[in-house]
Amino acid sequence: MRLIGGRWRGRRLPVVDAPGLRPSPDRLRETLFNWLAPWLPGAHCLDLFAGSGALGLEAASRGAASVTLVERHPAAQASLLDSIRRLEADERVSVVRGEALEVLQRLERRWDIVFIDPPFADGGQTDVLARLLPARLAADARVHVESAANDATPLPDGFEVLRDKRFGDARARLLATRN
């Protein structure tokens, strides 16, 4: 996996072999970060199913103030820590081991940008989205949800879809909270 923009553009990072782990494709990430460009500089980001770190590390590379990577798989977590060390990003990027819903209960911050990209077979986007509202999102927050291309799971009340695009077998949606 390689970072495609920002400070660490072109840097290659390892991807561990873990069940359900599949880094977001370059084309999807490029589109997503074009969508997020107005909100990314100085943002506090949360990557709830970090896996390879593709989304969170890309956000840090492009100017996010802080990124918290959440990962449940020990080998993936070790790989994330190694990537952070190699990028010398430990001042802005941290890793929390655990399940997304459990970690959300412990974290106090309000987030500007949240990435939700669980293994497609696990689903879980709806539960995580519901847990984010209202106390975990900043006033003008953006939430990226990645799922299987044919996923038609309805969003919980409180969100509106700003962008929705399919990339092969993946679907990327950018959400905002409804006022």
N, C-alpha and C positions, 0 to 999 in steps of 0.2 A: 504494500500500500504506500502511496506517496502523497505528500501534502501538495495541494495544487495552487495555493496562493499565499501571499503575505510574506512575513519574515523568513519562514522556513520552507518556502516554495521549492519543490523538487526533492526535498528530503524524503528518503524511504524509511518506513517503519515496519517492524516485523508484525506478522499476523499469526497468532497461535491457532492451532487446530482445536476448537472447542465446539460442542454441540450448539447449532443454531447461529454461530458467529459468521457473519458475512458483511464485510465493510461496505458502506454505501459507495456505489460506483462514482467514478470521477465526474461523469456528466451530471449526475444528480447533485453531487456536492457543489459543483460549479454553479448550477442554477440556484440551489438553495442559498448559497452565500451571496449571489447577486441580489436575491430577494431580501436578504438580511442586511445588506450593506448600510442602509441608513441607521440601523439600530446597534450595529456591532461594536464600533469604537467605544471603549470604556464600559462595555456591558459586563454584567455578572451572569455567567452561563452555567447551566446544569445539564449534564449529559447522563440521563438516567439508566441507560443500557449501553455503557461505553464500548464494550467489546474491544475492538482494535484501537479505539480512540480517534477514529477518522473525523468525526464531527467536532468533538470537543477540542482536539489539538488543532484542527483547521481554524476554529474560532479564535484560539489563542494566537495562532500565527497571523491572523488578520486583525488583531488589535483589541480583543476582549480583555478587560481588566483582570478578570479571574474566571477560572473554569474549574468546576468540580465534576470529576468523572466517577460514576457509580457503576460498580461491576461486581457480580456475584461469583464468578468463576475464578478460582485461585491462580491458574496459569495465565489467564487473560489479565488479571490484576498485576501479576509480576511483570508481564510484558509492558503494561502501561507505565509502571514505575520505571522500567528500563528506558522506555521512550522519553519520558519526562527528563530523566537524567541525561540522556544523550542530547536532548534539545536544550539543556540547561534552563528548563522552564519551571523549576520547583518553586519559584517565588509567586507564580501566577496560576499554576495547575496543581490540583491535589486529587488524590484517589481515595474513595470511600468504598470499603468492601461491604456488600450486602444486597438484599433484594430492594428493588426500587421503592415499593410501597412502605417497607419498614424504614428505609433511610429517609424518606420524605417526612416521616413522623418526627425524626430527630433533628433535621436541619431547620434552622430558624430564619434564614435569610429570605428576602423576597427576590425573585429571579427576574432578570430582564429577558433572557432567552433560555428556553428549555428545549432539549432534544429528546424525543421519545422514539426509539427505534429498537423495540424488542425483537427477539427471534420471531419470525413470522408465525411459526407453529404455536408459540406461547400466547400470542395476542396480548391482552392486558392494557391496551392503550386507553380504553374507556375508564377503567378503574384509576389509572394514574392521572388522567385528565381531571376526573372528579375530585381527586385528592388535592390537586393543585389549586383549585378554586376554594375560596377567594383569597386565602391567607398566604399563599406561596408565590404569587405573581406580582410584579411591579405594575404600576398603573398602565404603562404602555407596552406591556410584555408581548413577546411573540413566542409561539410554540410550534415546533416542527414535529409532525407525526409521520413516521414512515411505516408502511404496511405492505402486504401483498397487493399487487395491482388490482385484483378482483375483490378486495376487502370493501364491504358496504356497511360496516358497523357504524351506527349513528353516533354522532358526537353528543356528549352530555350537554345539557342546557348551560348557557353562559359563554359559549364559544361561537365565533363566526369564522368561516373559511375565507381567507384572503387569496390564497393560491392553491391550485390542485392540479398536479401533473403526474402522468405515468411515465416510467422509465423502464421499459422491458417488464420484468416481473415485480417491480416495485412501484409504489404510489407515494408521492411526497405531497403533504398538505402543510401549508403555513396558516396558523390560526392566530387570532387575537381574541381578547375577551370582549364580550358585548357590554356596552355601558347602559 
